[in-house]
Amino acid sequence: MKTLIAVLIGSSMALSFSAKATSCADLWAANPQSKSEAFIRVSQAQPDVTNEVRYESIKLCETAAASAKKGVSVDYVLEQTNRRSNGLPEEGRLSMAFMAVGGWKIGKGD
């Protein structure tokens, strides 16, 4: 259920951003996970870890956007994202779903 909510939020945010030619970096900045208390605490204690999470999230978004441009379905992108996020905490899985679906929408909007 939480994944569905993340997908819906990611889709609606990406749609509103795509009209303004939003980048995946902009989508990361809008990602609720990047503003969570837990993420902020970790970023203060371990900035290298949070920089890596940011980098990987933006890369995931860009990959999803490229896939959308090639005609790959959002279902397939989300399925692959769920496989890659297996074993992560729920917040991490939601963040990845948000970035994947948002990236896919950005790619379809071009």
N, C-alpha and C positions, 0 to 999 in steps of 0.2 A: 504494500500500500504506500509506504514512504517513497519507494522508487517511482511509483506512478505520480505522486505529488511532485517529486523533483523533476520528472520528465515534463509535466504540465507547466511547471514554473519555468523551466529552462526553455521550453518551446515558446511560451508567451513572451519571455524576456528577449529571446533571440529574434523573434518576429518584430518586436518594437525596435530593437537595435539595428536589424538588417536594413531598415529604411535609411539609416544614417551611416551605412557602410562600417559597421562595427567590426573590430578585430577580436581575435580570441583573447588578447590581453584585456580588452575592455570587458569581455564577458567574465573573465576571471575576477576582475575588480567588482563585478556585480554578484558574484557567487556568494550566497549566504554563508557557505562554509568558510570562506576567506575572512569573514567578519566575526566568526564565532569566538566566544571567550576562550575556549580551549585552544583554538588555532592561534590566537593572539598570545596566549601564555607560552605556547611552544615556540612561537616565532621570537619571543623575547629571550628565551633560554637557549634555543638552538636555531639561529637564523639560517644556517646551512641546510638544515632539514626542511624548513619551510620554503626556502628558495628552490629546493629540488622539487617539492610538491607543486609549487607554482609553475615551474618549468615543465614538469610532466603533464600537468593539467592543460596548459596552453598547447603543448604538443598534441595531446589527445584531441583537443578541439580542432586544431588545424588538420589532423588526420581525418577526423569526421567530416570536416568541410570539404576536403579533397575527395573523400568517398562519395559524398552527396553529389558533387559535380560529375562524378563518373556514373551516376545512376544507382548507387547502392542504396538499399532501403534503410529507413531509420530503424526498423525492427532488427535488421542484421547488425547495424552499428551498435545498438543497445545490447544485443545478445553478446557480441564480442567484448563490449565494455564490462558486462556483468561477469564474464569469464575471467577477464583480467583483474577484476576487483575482488574476486573470491578470496576470502580470508581477511579482508580489510574490515575495520570497524564500520558500523552502519553509516556513520557520518562520511567516511571516505568513499563508500559505495555511492551514496547520494551525490556527493560532490562530483564524482566521475560521471554519473548519469547526467547530471546537470550540464557538465562541460561537453559531453558527447552529443547530446541532443541539441544543445545550443549551437555547437559547431556545425552539426548537420544542417540546421536551419539557416545558418549563415551561408553555408555552401549552396543551398537551394535558392537563396535569395539573390545570388549573383547572376 
